[in-house]
Amino acid sequence: MKRMLAITLAALVLSVGPLSTPAHGDQDRPRCADITGSSQLSFYQVDAVPPPHEAILSIRVTTLDPLCKNAELTVFVSVDNTSFTAHTFPGDSGFASCGANCLTFTFDYGPTATAPSNAPPVVYVYLETATGNGNTSDRAPNTGSLPFVLCDHNPGTPDFDKNGALIGGCTPPEQEGFL
């Protein structure tokens, strides 16, 4: 009788187990640290927002649920796609709320009206969340980083990058990279 009960229980566990197991890769990722959204809501532009002739990097980050109390969100930024500077929420003053499950990170590279400016022509960005255990919960994109090319929202007025080159006009982004 005990043997029959053990076999029945084992069969039940095996048949129900896969239904209760999270999808591969999601088992350690709480919904409040799951990065969602699109890089198309982010930009690296001159004249996109006041003041004029300022190179502004603006990265919008959304999570599936509002960010957990014990979670950190880090925006990694590089000018050479090798050495990255970490900007972490909470703590870094460059972050602002844009809704219940949304944060915007903004960095001002300074004036661009004279050549050369301090604005690099391209910056590379990737995102990470971590919860109280200190381990990365999510990364976007999953590998590598996204290039943001500096563009001029108002190309009728000249603006220059750090190489002294005239900054070109903006075109819509071609891909969604933070998904």
Order of alpha helices (4+ residues) and beta strands (2+ residues): alpha-beta-beta-beta-beta-beta-beta-beta-beta-beta-beta-beta
